[in-house]
Amino acid sequence: MDTELARTFLAVVSAGNFVTAAEKLHVTQSTVSARIQTLEQLLRVTLFVRNKAGATLTPAGRQFQKHASTLVRTVEHARQDVGIAKGFSGTLTVGGRIGLWEEHLLHWLPLMRAKHPDIAIRAESALEPELMQGLVEGRIDIGVMYTPQSRPGLKVEQLFDEQLILVSTSSHSAPEPQPGYVYIDWGPEFYARHMALFPDFAGPSLTANIGWLGLQHVLENGGSGYFPRRIVAPQLKAGRLHAVVDAPEFSMPAFVVYPGDRDDAIIAEAVALMHRLARDAANKKPAPAGQARAPKRPARRT
């Protein structure tokens, strides 16, 4: 079977519809439809139920999904094994959001390299849709993200609770969005709670889907925004940023996602090391010296 057909099938599964799958694959919708039709003819089954809401898997489609994932993953691993640099026995591809590389995965990376110097590591940064697609296809071995999706064959484990706090370059900022506020798209859960807590908020002048980008803008140009406490802690300590007193905090879990149907000792050890780092960081419970800690409010779990 052509692996391109399996990849297209998995793209539709990940996207939930043919239109978005076509955009991800950089082909036309008719091409995606033709590939799925060819695949269904080869397998002699119907894989998707198509309706206005999108495309949902049939029972046969759910059965084929695990085989498609295995097929694509095997080809990817074969390609990686063939291309392994001299002196290494294997490769490990780890993907995560930029904010989760900062102060977490970047600490994990040298520890993993020291423990397994014979493993070549590929580090990638992407948002959740790309990370999930890479995991489904087998291009990514481990993904670290905020809002994972449930997919057959993938195991999802919580690493830690991210605390988003409102910080400002002004030491006397009100506990709500002010002029110069940068809205960071931390996902649908954050959006819903943000709207509920700040119903009169007219909208930001700047929105960013990457926390690092928004933070650099605030540091260079002044303003405020919600950012992970662990990332802004050095800026708070240095006095470049100030925690806004009485502003609500947001709790946002971070997860690690990896294949649950593979007996891979390297992946298991890599994930265990991520959990250990998360526990160590939680036990330290750092709090910026001289900064008032905003009172916590009940937070929803994703």
C-alpha positions in Angstrom: 0.0 0.0 0.0 1.2 3.5 -0.8 2.1 5.2 2.5 0.8 8.5 1.0 -2.7 7.0 1.2 -2.2 6.1 4.8 -0.8 9.6 5.6 -3.8 11.2 4.0 -6.1 9.0 6.0 -4.4 9.9 9.2 -4.5 13.6 8.3 -8.3 13.4 7.9 -8.5 11.6 11.2 -6.4 14.3 12.9 -8.2 17.2 11.2 -11.8 15.9 11.5 -12.6 17.0 7.9 -11.3 16.9 4.4 -10.8 20.6 4.0 -8.4 21.1 6.9 -6.6 17.8 6.0 -6.0 19.2 2.5 -4.6 22.4 3.9 -2.2 20.5 6.1 -1.1 18.3 3.2 -0.9 21.2 0.8 -3.1 19.6 -1.7 -6.6 20.2 -3.0 -9.7 18.8 -1.3 -10.4 16.8 -4.4 -7.0 15.1 -4.1 -7.7 14.1 -0.5 -11.2 12.7 -1.5 -9.6 10.8 -4.4 -6.9 9.3 -2.1 -9.5 8.2 0.5 -11.7 6.7 -2.2 -8.7 4.8 -3.6 -7.9 3.5 -0.1 -11.5 2.5 0.5 -11.5 0.6 -2.8 -8.3 -1.2 -1.9 -9.6 -2.2 1.5 -13.2 -2.7 0.3 -14.7 -0.9 3.2 -16.0 2.6 4.0 -13.6 4.4 6.3 -15.5 7.7 6.9 -19.0 8.9 7.4 -19.1 12.3 5.6 -21.6 14.9 6.8 -21.8 18.7 7.3 -20.0 18.4 10.7 -17.0 16.8 9.0 -15.8 13.2 8.7 -16.1 10.6 11.4 -14.6 7.2 11.4 -16.7 4.1 10.7 -16.0 1.0 12.8 -13.8 -0.2 10.0 -12.0 3.1 9.9 -11.2 2.8 13.6 -9.8 -0.6 13.0 -7.7 0.6 10.1 -6.3 3.6 12.1 -4.0 1.6 14.2 -2.7 -0.2 11.1 -2.2 3.1 9.2 -0.3 4.5 12.2 1.9 1.4 12.3 2.6 1.6 8.6 3.6 5.2 8.5 5.6 4.9 11.8 7.5 1.9 10.4 8.4 3.8 7.2 9.5 6.9 9.3 11.6 4.8 11.6 13.2 3.0 8.7 14.1 6.4 7.1 15.5 7.6 10.5 17.5 4.4 11.0 19.0 4.6 7.5 20.0 8.2 8.2 21.4 7.7 11.7 24.7 9.5 12.0 27.8 7.4 12.6 28.4 6.7 16.3 24.7 6.6 17.2 22.5 3.6 17.7 19.1 5.3 17.3 17.1 8.5 17.1 14.5 10.2 19.2 12.3 13.0 18.0 10.7 15.2 20.6 8.3 18.0 19.9 6.9 20.7 22.2 5.5 24.2 22.3 8.2 26.9 22.6 7.0 27.8 26.2 7.4 24.2 27.2 10.9 24.0 25.9 11.8 27.0 28.1 12.7 26.0 31.6 11.5 22.4 31.1 12.5 20.5 28.0 15.7 22.5 27.7 16.6 21.2 31.1 15.6 17.7 30.1 17.7 17.7 26.9 21.2 17.7 28.4 20.1 15.1 31.1 18.8 12.9 28.3 21.9 13.4 26.2 24.1 12.5 29.2 22.1 9.4 30.0 22.0 8.2 26.4 24.9 9.7 24.4 24.4 7.0 21.8 20.9 8.4 20.9 20.6 11.2 18.4 17.8 13.6 19.4 15.8 15.8 17.1 14.2 18.7 18.9 11.1 20.4 17.3 8.8 23.2 18.2 5.2 23.4 17.0 1.7 24.0 18.2 -0.7 21.3 19.3 -2.3 20.4 15.8 1.2 19.9 14.3 2.4 17.9 17.3 -0.6 15.6 17.3 -0.3 15.0 13.6 3.3 14.1 14.0 2.5 11.7 16.8 -0.3 10.1 14.8 2.0 9.6 11.8 4.9 8.5 13.9 7.2 11.3 12.8 7.3 12.5 16.5 8.1 10.1 19.3 7.2 12.3 22.2 5.1 15.5 22.3 4.8 18.0 25.1 1.8 20.3 24.9 -1.1 22.0 26.7 -4.2 20.7 24.9 -3.7 17.1 23.6 -6.3 15.2 21.7 -7.3 11.7 22.5 -6.1 9.3 19.7 -6.0 5.5 19.7 -2.6 4.2 20.4 -1.3 7.4 22.1 -0.9 7.7 25.9 -1.5 11.1 27.5 0.0 11.9 31.0 0.0 15.1 32.9 3.4 16.6 33.7 2.6 19.6 35.8 0.1 22.4 36.3 1.2 25.6 34.5 0.4 28.8 36.5 -0.4 31.7 34.2 0.0 35.1 36.0 -0.6 38.6 34.9 2.6 40.6 34.7 3.3 44.1 33.7 6.3 46.4 33.1 4.5 48.9 35.4 4.6 48.3 39.2 1.2 49.9 39.7 -1.0 48.1 37.1 -4.7 47.4 37.7 -5.7 43.7 38.0 -7.2 43.5 34.6 -6.2 44.1 30.9 -4.9 47.6 30.4 -3.7 49.6 27.3 -0.6 47.7 26.1 -2.0 44.4 27.1 -0.9 41.5 24.9 -3.3 38.6 24.6 -1.6 35.2 24.3 -3.7 32.4 22.7 -3.1 29.7 25.3 -6.0 27.6 24.0 -9.8 27.4 24.2 -9.9 26.8 27.9 -7.9 30.0 28.6 -10.1 31.9 26.2 -13.3 30.9 27.9 -12.1 31.7 31.4 -10.5 35.0 30.2 -13.8 36.0 28.7 -15.7 35.1 31.9 -13.3 37.0 34.2 -13.0 40.0 32.0 -16.4 40.4 30.3 -15.9 44.1 29.6 -12.6 43.5 27.8 -12.9 45.1 24.4 -10.1 43.2 22.8 -6.3 43.5 22.6 -4.3 45.6 20.2 -1.9 42.6 19.8 -2.6 38.9 19.9 0.1 36.2 19.7 -0.2 32.4 19.6 3.3 32.0 21.0 4.0 33.2 24.5 7.7 33.9 23.8 6.8 36.4 21.1 4.3 38.2 23.3 6.8 38.3 26.2 9.6 39.8 24.0 7.2 42.5 22.8 6.2 43.4 26.4 9.8 43.5 27.6 10.9 45.7 24.6 7.9 48.0 24.4 6.1 47.9 27.7 2.7 46.5 28.6 1.3 43.4 30.2 0.1 39.9 29.6 -0.5 36.5 31.0 2.6 34.3 31.0 3.8 31.1 32.9 5.2 32.0 36.3 8.2 29.7 35.8 9.2 31.6 32.7 8.8 35.1 34.0 10.4 34.4 37.4 13.8 35.7 36.3 12.3 38.9 35.0 10.3 39.4 38.2 13.4 38.9 40.3 15.3 41.4 38.1 12.5 43.9 38.4 11.9 44.1 34.7 8.4 42.8 35.2 6.0 43.0 38.1 3.3 40.5 39.2 0.0 42.4 39.1 -1.5 42.2 42.7 -5.0 40.8 43.0 -5.1 39.7 39.4 -6.6 36.2 38.9 -4.4 33.3 38.0 -5.1 30.6 35.4 -4.1 27.0 35.9 -3.2 25.2 32.7 -2.0 21.5 32.7 0.9 20.5 30.6 0.9 17.0 29.2 3.3 14.5 27.6 2.0 12.3 24.8 3.7 9.3 23.4 2.8 5.9 21.7 1.3 3.6 24.3 1.4 0.6 22.0 5.2 0.5 21.6 7.6 -1.3 23.9 10.4 1.3 23.5 12.8 1.6 26.5 14.3 4.8 25.3 10.9 6.6 25.0 9.9 5.2 28.5 13.1 6.5 30.0 12.7 9.9 28.3 9.2 10.3 29.6 10.2 9.2 33.1 12.9 11.8 33.1 10.4 14.5 32.1 8.2 13.5 35.0 11.2 13.6 37.4 12.1 17.1 36.3 8.4 18.2 36.8 8.3 16.7 40.3 11.6 18.4 41.2 10.4 21.7 40.0 7.1 21.4 41.9 9.0 20.5 45.1 11.1 23.6 44.8 8.0 25.8 44.6 9.9 29.0 43.5 8.4 32.3 44.4 10.0 35.6 43.2 11.5 37.5 46.1 9.8 40.7 47.0 6.8 40.1 44.7 3.3 39.8 46.0 1.7 36.6 45.0 -1.8 37.1 43.4 -4.5 35.1 45.2 -5.5 31.9 43.5 -9.0 31.3 42.2 -10.6 28.0 41.4 -9.3 26.8 38.1 -10.8 24.4 35.7 -8.9 21.4 34.5 -8.6 20.5 30.8 
